[in-house]
Amino acid sequence: MTIRRRLTFWYAGILTVSLIIIGLGTYRELDEQMRHEHRRAPVKHAISETAEMVFQVGAPAILLGLAGGWWLTRKSLSPVSKLTDAITKVHARNLREPLPRTGNRDELDRLTEVFNGMLERLDDSFKRIREFTLHASHELKTPLTVLCGEIETVLRDESLSAAERERAASLLDELRRLARIVDGLTLLAKADAGQVPLNFEPLPLDELVRDNFADTQILAEPQHIQVELAACEAIPLRGDRHRLRQLLLNLADNAVKYNQAQGRVTMSLRRANPFAEFTVANTGPGIPPEILPRVFDRFFRGDPAHSQAVDGCGLGLSIAKWIVSAHHGTIQIESAPAKLTTVTVRLPLNT
């Protein structure tokens, strides 16, 4: 029950009790007066007089009180509703937008002021985290590049034994994986800070999908995974070519990595006005419903036992979601264990 309705019921109850008390008092006064003046005046006459006065005066008073009480509670709680609606729209990217204040310095206005101060502190904390991530990833790039170069030089040494060459190759793989993590963190940190420029231009999305289909066939060949392009309609739109390629490649890479041997990957591009709809489905192990809402979280990789066998860092879907959001589109995943996992991307068409 809402506060407004609860207050109205309480107010109506108070008015009713007050009316009963007034009626009883009026009845006693009338009865005393009639007994004093007429000695043997009937009691029923006093009751009827009291009831008439109560209904003639009390009933309109109750109706007027209820209407006034409803209006007062609605007007008093209207700022609470506005504040609630504003708070529900708060997210990590609009923390600098202050909540609306009444300006009358009442309790609610002071509460809103406290909320705004809390949002400012949260925004400052998020900013410090972004800056730390950006600076740390930037500082890690140079030593990682140097280490990769040195190990590549070592691998060119023909005097290495097979065991030494294997250890060096393993180190190089791990360093390259770490470099990919650093690159992903750098991109997301810059995206959070609004420092990633996007070059929007007219482009044929179907051409990018066909190129991605060819790349996916190459990725899927070692595991004998069948890749199918079910539909690819000619769809032009405005977007950043490099980022859209990255989006398609990330989704295709996930569809291949989280698949079963001799499985299947199916892609399609269709026009679903006013959107271009791209889907990619795979026959992998599926995603349990309880972890499905977290698949776009950074570094989240689902089942740890399965993830350890798959090369990755848990940033691919986070980057994919950012690219889709930057193009004002939507991305969603539908999955169930041991069934198809389908990723659907909708990008707005040119108007």
Secondary structure, 3 states (H helix, E strand, C coil): CCHHHHHHHHHHHHHHHHHHHHHHHHHHHHHHHHHHHHCCCCHHHHHHHHHHHHHHHHHHHHHHHHHHHHHHHHHHHHHHHHHHHHHHCCCCCCCCCCCCCCCCCCHHHHHHHHHHHHHHHHHHHHHHHHHHHHHHHHHHHHHHHHHHHHHHHHHCCCCCCHHHHHHHHHHHHHHHHHHHHHHHHHHHHHHHCCCCCCCEEEEEHHHHHHHHHHHHHHHHHHHCCEEEEEEECCCEEEEEHHHHHHHHHHHHHHHHHCCCCCCEEEEEEEEECCEEEEEEEECCCCCCCCCHHHCCCCCCCCCHHHHCCCCCCCCHHHHHHHHHHHCCCEEEEECCCCCCEEEEEEEECCC
